[in-house]
């Protein structure tokens, strides 16, 4: 099964930037990985192509109606998204998302057959108190242990955009904890300051199914390298 490599552009880019990115990425890319672009939603429908898969960065917990500013799962599907991030720590922090509404988002995506990528991860205080696995299990409470076909992205909050990454053993510990929570086999990704200098080590020394890349994904050559090394 090919590994997944997700570029999360967050709130970056423009039509021109993304068009150049796609061109440069295709020129550089030699990997056979499943590449997924989590673009800002206004650009999704412009960039559907046969090789790149698209992801939304978030979705509404409602299906339609008077919810000004929100985007439904159906709209994402309509724009070509086959995947969608939910529970990203930036959405939890800035949009006050709770486990309860993340579960509703999960169900909205399921109705449209969009693959959920559930992001979880601990803040620094929890890591320092050695309570990471308890924290992750709490974040996973929204899903039944019989849930199938899920992708969970382990992204320690303190590793996002900081240049810091956990020790390899700590990533594997988190991955084992996440997998152990489910009865069926699930996919687990790692995210948090991934770049072309650490991607090979993280991929080779843990049994992750892929990477979720933020800042470094904005450079198409760097991202192609990461995809190659993953
Ligand atoms: P960075 O790769 O910039 O640390 O971001 C990780 C992330 O939040 C991806 O979703």
Boltz pocket constraint, residues with backbone or C-beta under 6 A from the ligand:
constraints:
  - pocket:
      binder: B
      contacts: [[A, 8], [A, 88], [A, 155], [A, 159], [A, 160], [A, 161], [A, 162], [A, 163], [A, 191], [A, 192], [A, 193], [A, 194], [A, 212], [A, 213], [A, 214], [A, 215], [A, 216]]
      max_distance: 6.0
